[in-house]
Amino acid sequence: MGVFDTKQMHFRASAKKGVSDVLAVHRSWLIAIEIKIGKDQLSDEQIGFMRNIEHTGGVVMVVKDFEDFEKQWKTYLTTRSI
């Protein structure tokens, strides 16, 4: 269930500001993926959320398109292999 954002005048999918667009778990690693398109930039809440994920040992990716995701995913797979 979404929450109505009175500043943007629309519903947000998440009740908490800053939560990444995609959250996943792979081989016990928490992965937070933020998708930024065009000139879109990270908000302070998003930066704080991602810092918390990294602080607890999770993986953070900020991607601009699918090719960028593939590149970062391959890096993750080679650096975090179990």
Secondary structure, 3 states (H helix, E strand, C coil): CCEEECCCCEEECCCCCCCCCEEEEECCEEEEEEECCCCCCCCHHHHHHHHHHHHCCCEEEEECCHHHHHHHHHHHHHHCCC
